[in-house]
Amino acid sequence: MIIMPMSPNANAPKKQANTQKIPGEEKLVHPSGYKLLLILHTGMRIGEALALTWDDYSQKSRTLFINKNVVRINGKIIHQDSAKTSAGNRVIVLNRTAADNIEPIKEQ
C-alpha cells in the first residue's frame, strides 16, 4: 500500500472567486449570440432555427417543437411548412442554458 503525503496547502483557507461584475457586462453578448447558443445547445439545424416561431416554444415545459424549415434555393429563401423527413418533426427538451438563452431572444 502506498501512502501519499498530504499537500502542504491542503488545510489552507480556500480563496473566494471574484464575483465582481464588469461595468457594461450585459452588453458583451452579440445580439445573435443568444440564438447561436440556443442552436449549439439544442443541435438544431440553421434552417430549423430560422423557421421557429414563438408558437413553437413552450415555456411551461421548456420545449421547442421542430416542424418547419427554411432553405435557400437558387438565391431564393423558401419557408417549408414541414420538415424534410418525418424524423425531422420532433420535440426538443431544453436544458437550463438553452432555456435561459430564449428569454433574451424574446426581448430583442
C-alpha positions, -999 to 999 in steps of 0.1 A, spaced: 0 0 0 13 34 -10 5 64 13 7 98 -4 19 127 17 -7 154 23 -2 185 3 11 214 24 -18 236 11 -45 210 19 -57 228 50 -51 263 37 -82 285 35 -98 285 1 -97 317 -20 -131 331 -28 -139 336 -65 -140 371 -78 -177 377 -84 -174 414 -91 -194 425 -121 -178 442 -150 -195 475 -160 -214 470 -192 -210 433 -190 -246 427 -201 -237 444 -234 -208 420 -242 -231 394 -259 -237 399 -296 -274 402 -305 -271 369 -325 -251 353 -296 -282 340 -278 -295 325 -310 -262 308 -317 -260 294 -281 -296 281 -285 -286 263 -317 -255 249 -302 -273 236 -270 -301 220 -290 -284 206 -320 -309 223 -343 -301 229 -379 -298 265 -391 -329 262 -413 -349 248 -384 -338 276 -361 -347 302 -387 -382 287 -391 -391 288 -354 -419 310 -342 -429 317 -306 -458 293 -311 -432 265 -313 -419 273 -278 -435 261 -246 -421 280 -216 -440 258 -192 -425 225 -204 -393 241 -217 -396 225 -251 -393 235 -288 -414 219 -315 -394 215 -346 -418 211 -376 -407 236 -402 -376 245 -422 -361 274 -441 -340 267 -472 -323 288 -499 -327 275 -534 -311 295 -563 -308 325 -541 -345 325 -530 -354 319 -494 -382 293 -491 -402 286 -460 -412 249 -458 -442 241 -437 -429 206 -429 -395 190 -422 -376 172 -449 -385 138 -434 -408 126 -407 -378 122 -383 -373 159 -387 -405 166 -368 -395 164 -332 -397 180 -297 -365 192 -281 -365 195 -243 -343 224 -235 -315 222 -209 -313 251 -185 -287 271 -205 -308 268 -237 -339 279 -218 -321 308 -203 -310 319 -238 -345 320 -252 -357 348 -229 -332 374 -242 -341 365 -277 -378 372 -270 -368 406 -256 -349 416 -287 
